Amino acid sequence: MTTVYQTDIPEVPLKARGKVRDIYDLGDQLLIVATDRVSAFDWILPDPIPDKGKVLTQISLFWFDFLSGLAPNHVITGDVDAMPEVLHPYRDVLRGRSMLCRKARPFDAECIVRAYLVGSGWKDYQATGAVCGVPLPPGLHKGSKLPEPIFTPSTKAEQGLHDENIDETVFRRVVGEDNANRLKEFSLEAFHRCSDYAAEKGIILCDTKLEWGLVGDEIILIDEVFTPDSSRFWKKEDWENTPEGEDPPSFDKQVIRDWLETTDWDKSSPPPKVPDDILELASGRYMEIYERLTGRPLER
């Protein structure tokens, strides 16, 4: 197993360093590098999850290709050898965890699709009987499958702040009426296609966050897509066997969050070192969902 906590490419301007991704500016193109950093409770933890960034990149590339018939996307190549020569000295670090992408103007909203009642959607339903203004039948419980997937957009918060759920009226005001119709249609169709595919593998796609942008007047799919960091995946049998009111185990960093909850960390000071066995357990969850969905092992 390998880990990359941070990348440094002095020859190329660093555009942004997020919780997970380092983004470099190559003029009309971006280099997006997924590191193995992991965040929890608004903190970037000191210990990376081995190969997490490779899983995020490779599963995104898989889905971008899978959805290419629905909408164009920002990917130029994930092959380091086909990237500009200035990047070639960093092949070993970039291989498997980087994408060269077209620049796009991102919409100031995130497109969230939910098929099950969990997370902030469950809290919203408890308070209002709806999620983001979408009314739902009474009597649903945490983890209930919804009658059909629903579109529940959110704001795109600045780094360090939390996204906020918005209703469709606000969404239309933010992105414009014509764009809103297409973004909703694209997002729901993408969810249906990927959810149906995942179901064939015994996996439930519970919910997801999609980001879209504009190149000229063309809407394209950007960022990451249907990864364990942007989507909630469950094994079908885990959901069926989970007691009402509890969350099934998910294919993501939840094991680290659960471990942190057992410590005396106050969440307002630097987080503790995560034990190696917990990191390996989290890495295994990322690996498993990649291999289940793609049908192939991750090149490491």
C-alpha positions in Angstrom: 0.0 0.0 0.0 1.2 3.5 -0.7 0.1 6.9 0.6 0.4 10.5 -0.7 -0.5 13.1 1.8 0.3 16.2 -0.3 1.8 16.9 -3.7 4.2 19.6 -4.8 4.8 20.5 -8.4 6.8 23.8 -8.3 6.8 24.2 -12.1 3.0 24.5 -12.2 0.9 27.0 -10.2 -1.2 25.5 -7.4 -4.7 26.7 -7.8 -6.2 25.1 -4.7 -5.5 22.6 -2.0 -8.7 21.2 -0.7 -9.5 18.6 2.0 -8.5 15.8 -0.4 -7.5 17.3 -3.8 -4.6 19.3 -5.0 -5.5 21.3 -8.1 -2.9 22.8 -10.5 -3.5 25.4 -13.2 -2.2 24.6 -16.7 -3.7 27.5 -18.5 -6.9 26.2 -20.2 -6.6 22.9 -18.3 -6.5 21.7 -14.7 -4.6 18.9 -13.1 -6.7 17.4 -10.4 -4.8 15.1 -8.0 -6.6 13.1 -5.4 -4.4 12.6 -2.3 -5.0 10.1 0.5 -6.0 12.8 2.9 -9.1 12.3 4.9 -11.3 14.7 6.8 -13.7 14.2 9.7 -15.7 16.6 11.8 -14.3 19.5 9.8 -10.7 18.5 10.5 -8.1 17.1 8.1 -6.7 14.1 10.0 -2.9 13.7 10.3 -3.0 10.1 8.8 -3.9 9.3 5.2 -6.0 6.3 4.1 -3.7 4.2 1.9 -4.6 4.3 -1.8 -7.8 6.3 -1.1 -6.9 8.9 -3.8 -6.4 6.2 -6.4 -9.8 4.7 -5.7 -11.5 8.2 -6.0 -9.7 8.9 -9.3 -10.2 5.5 -10.9 -13.8 5.1 -9.9 -14.5 8.6 -11.2 -12.9 7.7 -14.5 -15.0 4.5 -14.6 -18.2 6.4 -14.1 -17.3 9.3 -16.4 -16.8 6.8 -19.2 -20.0 4.9 -18.2 -22.0 8.2 -18.4 -20.4 9.6 -21.5 -23.5 8.9 -23.6 -25.6 11.0 -21.2 -23.5 14.2 -21.0 -20.0 15.3 -21.7 -17.5 15.6 -18.9 -14.3 17.5 -18.1 -11.8 14.6 -18.4 -9.1 14.9 -21.0 -7.0 12.0 -19.8 -6.1 10.0 -16.7 -2.9 8.7 -18.4 0.1 10.5 -16.9 2.2 9.7 -19.9 -0.3 11.6 -22.1 -0.2 14.7 -19.9 2.1 17.7 -20.6 5.8 17.0 -20.3 6.2 19.3 -17.3 4.3 16.7 -15.3 6.4 13.7 -16.4 9.0 14.0 -13.6 6.2 13.4 -11.1 4.8 10.3 -12.8 5.3 8.1 -9.8 3.2 10.4 -7.5 0.6 11.2 -10.1 0.0 7.8 -11.7 -3.5 6.5 -10.9 -4.6 9.4 -8.8 -4.7 12.3 -11.3 -6.9 13.6 -14.1 -6.1 16.3 -16.7 -9.3 18.2 -17.2 -10.9 21.0 -19.2 -11.6 24.1 -17.3 -15.2 24.9 -16.7 -17.3 27.5 -14.9 -18.9 25.6 -12.0 -22.5 26.2 -11.1 -22.9 27.7 -7.6 -25.0 24.8 -6.5 -24.5 21.1 -6.0 -27.0 18.6 -7.4 -27.9 16.0 -4.8 -30.1 13.0 -5.6 -31.5 10.8 -2.7 -33.1 7.4 -2.9 -33.1 6.6 0.8 -33.9 8.7 3.9 -30.6 9.2 5.8 -28.3 12.0 6.8 -29.5 15.6 6.6 -32.5 14.4 4.6 -33.7 12.3 7.6 -33.4 15.3 9.9 -35.3 17.5 7.4 -38.0 14.9 7.1 -38.4 14.6 10.9 -38.8 18.4 11.2 -41.0 19.1 8.1 -42.2 15.8 6.6 -40.3 16.8 3.4 -36.7 17.0 2.2 -35.7 20.3 0.6 -39.3 21.1 0.1 -40.1 17.8 -1.6 -43.0 16.3 0.4 -42.7 12.6 1.3 -45.2 10.1 2.6 -45.8 9.9 6.4 -44.5 7.1 8.5 -41.0 6.7 6.9 -38.1 5.8 9.1 -34.4 6.3 9.0 -33.0 4.3 6.1 -36.4 4.0 4.3 -36.3 3.6 0.6 -38.1 6.6 -1.0 -41.0 6.0 -3.5 -38.6 7.4 -6.2 -35.3 9.2 -6.2 -35.7 12.9 -5.4 -33.6 15.9 -6.5 -32.5 18.0 -3.4 -29.9 20.6 -4.4 -27.6 22.5 -1.9 -25.6 25.6 -1.8 -21.8 25.3 -2.6 -20.2 26.7 0.6 -16.8 28.2 0.8 -14.1 26.0 2.2 -14.5 25.5 6.0 -18.3 26.2 5.9 -21.1 23.7 5.4 -23.3 23.4 2.4 -27.0 24.1 3.0 -29.9 22.3 1.5 -32.1 24.5 -0.7 -35.5 24.0 -2.3 -35.9 24.0 -6.1 -37.1 27.6 -6.2 -33.9 28.9 -4.8 -31.9 26.5 -7.0 -33.6 27.9 -10.1 -32.8 31.4 -9.0 -29.1 30.5 -8.4 -28.4 28.7 -11.7 -31.1 30.1 -14.0 -34.4 28.5 -15.2 -33.1 26.7 -18.3 -30.0 25.4 -16.6 -32.0 24.2 -13.7 -34.2 22.1 -15.9 -31.3 20.4 -17.6 -29.2 20.0 -14.4 -32.1 18.3 -12.7 -32.8 16.0 -15.7 -29.2 15.1 -16.1 -28.7 14.4 -12.4 -31.7 12.2 -12.0 -30.9 10.3 -15.2 -27.3 9.8 -14.1 -28.4 8.5 -10.8 -30.9 6.1 -12.3 -28.3 4.7 -14.7 -25.6 4.2 -12.1 -28.1 3.0 -9.4 -29.4 0.3 -11.8 -25.8 -0.7 -12.6 -24.8 -0.9 -8.9 -27.9 -3.0 -8.1 -26.7 -5.6 -10.6 -23.6 -5.8 -8.3 -25.6 -6.2 -5.1 -24.9 -2.6 -4.2 -27.4 0.1 -3.2 -26.6 3.6 -4.3 -28.3 5.5 -1.5 -27.5 9.1 -2.5 -25.0 11.2 -4.3 -23.6 14.7 -4.9 -22.9 15.8 -8.5 -21.3 18.9 -9.8 -21.7 20.4 -13.2 -20.1 23.3 -15.0 -20.2 25.3 -18.3 -17.7 25.3 -21.1 -19.2 28.0 -23.3 -22.9 27.1 -23.3 -22.3 23.4 -22.9 -23.1 21.8 -19.6 -20.5 19.2 -18.6 -20.1 16.9 -15.6 -17.1 17.9 -13.4 -15.3 17.2 -10.2 -15.7 13.6 -8.9 -18.6 11.3 -9.7 -20.2 8.5 -7.8 -17.2 7.9 -5.5 -17.3 6.8 -1.9 -16.6 10.4 -0.9 -19.5 11.9 -2.9 -22.0 9.0 -2.6 -23.3 6.6 0.0 -23.0 3.0 -1.0 -24.5 0.0 1.0 -24.5 -3.7 0.4 -28.0 -4.8 -0.4 -28.0 -7.5 2.3 -26.6 -5.0 4.9 -29.5 -2.6 4.3 -32.0 -5.5 4.5 -30.6 -6.8 7.8 -30.0 -3.4 9.5 -32.5 -2.7 12.4 -34.9 0.1 11.8 -33.4 3.4 12.9 -29.8 2.4 12.3 -27.4 3.1 9.4 -26.1 0.2 7.4 -22.3 0.1 7.1 -21.1 2.3 4.2 -18.2 2.0 1.9 -16.3 5.1 3.0 -14.4 6.7 5.9 -17.3 5.9 8.4 -15.1 3.4 10.3 -12.7 6.3 11.1 -15.5 8.6 12.2 -16.8 5.8 14.4 -13.4 5.2 15.9 -13.0 9.0 16.6 -16.3 8.9 18.5 -14.8 6.3 20.9 -11.9 8.7 21.8 -11.9 11.6 24.2 -11.2 14.0 21.3 -13.2 17.3 21.7 -13.4 18.1 18.0 -12.1 21.6 18.6 -8.4 20.8 18.9 -6.1 18.9 16.5 -7.3 15.3 16.1 -5.5 12.3 17.4 -3.4 9.9 15.4 -5.5 7.2 13.8 -4.3 3.6 14.5 -2.9 1.7 11.5 -5.6 -1.1 11.8 -8.4 1.5 11.5 -6.7 3.1 8.5 -6.3 -0.3 6.8 -9.9 -1.2 7.6 -11.0 2.1 5.9 -8.7 1.4 2.9 -10.3 -2.0 2.5 -13.8 -0.5 2.4 -12.7 1.9 -0.4 -11.0 -1.0 -2.3 -14.0 -3.2 -2.0 -16.5 -0.8 -3.5 -14.1 -0.1 -6.3 -13.6 -3.7 -7.1 -17.3 -4.6 -6.7 -18.4 -1.9 -9.1 -15.7 -2.1 -11.7 -15.1 -5.8 -11.6 -11.4 -5.4 -11.5 -8.7 -4.9 -8.9 -7.1 -1.5 -8.3 -3.7 -1.1 -9.9 -1.4 -0.3 -7.0 
